[in-house]
Amino acid sequence: MITQDAIDSAYAFFHQKWRVYEFSHSDGQKDDIEYAISSYVDQMDRDLYERLAHGREAFLQDHTTFPEDMQEALKELSAAVGT
C-alpha cells in the first residue's frame, strides 16, 4: 500500500528539482538533478515507483528520457496530491 506521505514526499522533491531543471541553462546542473532524482528513486517506496513507471525499468533513470519521465511522474503525483 502506498502511503499519502510517500506520494507527498515524492511530489515535493520531484517538483522542486523539476522547477530548477526546466529553466536551467547548465548541463552540469541538469546532470546533478538527474543524479539526485535517480538516487531518490533508488530508495523511494517501490510500489509508488512501479505505479509511476508503468513497467519501464529505467524510468526516471535514463538521461535520454528524463525530461519526459519527470513530466509524466509529476502529472501523476500532482493528481494524487490534489494540486
WORAVEN-V958049 format. One record per pair of residues at least 24 apart in sequence whose ideal C-beta (glycine too) atoms are under 10 Angstrom apart, sorted by the first residue. I is the first residue (numbers start at 1). J is the second residue. Records with the same first field share a line. If there is no record, write none. Layout:
BEGIN
I->J ; J
END
This chain:
BEGIN
1->45 ; 47
2->45 ; 46 ; 47 ; 48 ; 49 ; 50 ; 51 ; 80
3->45 ; 47 ; 48
4->80 ; 81
5->45
6->44 ; 45 ; 46 ; 47 ; 48 ; 49 ; 80
7->45 ; 48 ; 51 ; 52 ; 76 ; 77 ; 79 ; 80 ; 81 ; 82
8->77 ; 80 ; 81
9->40 ; 44 ; 45 ; 48 ; 77
10->40 ; 41 ; 44 ; 45 ; 48 ; 49 ; 52 ; 73 ; 74 ; 76 ; 77 ; 80 ; 81
11->73 ; 74 ; 76 ; 77 ; 78 ; 79 ; 80 ; 81 ; 82 ; 83
12->77 ; 81
13->37 ; 40 ; 44 ; 77
14->40 ; 41 ; 44 ; 52 ; 60 ; 70 ; 71 ; 73 ; 74 ; 77 ; 78
15->70 ; 73 ; 74 ; 77 ; 78 ; 81 ; 83
17->70 ; 74
18->67 ; 70 ; 71 ; 73 ; 74
19->74
21->66 ; 67 ; 70
22->67 ; 70 ; 71
30->63 ; 66 ; 67
31->63 ; 66
33->66 ; 70
34->60 ; 61 ; 62 ; 63 ; 66 ; 67 ; 69 ; 70
35->61
37->61 ; 66 ; 69 ; 70 ; 73
38->62 ; 63 ; 66
41->69 ; 73
48->73 ; 76 ; 77 ; 80
49->73
51->76 ; 77 ; 80
52->76 ; 77 ; 80
END
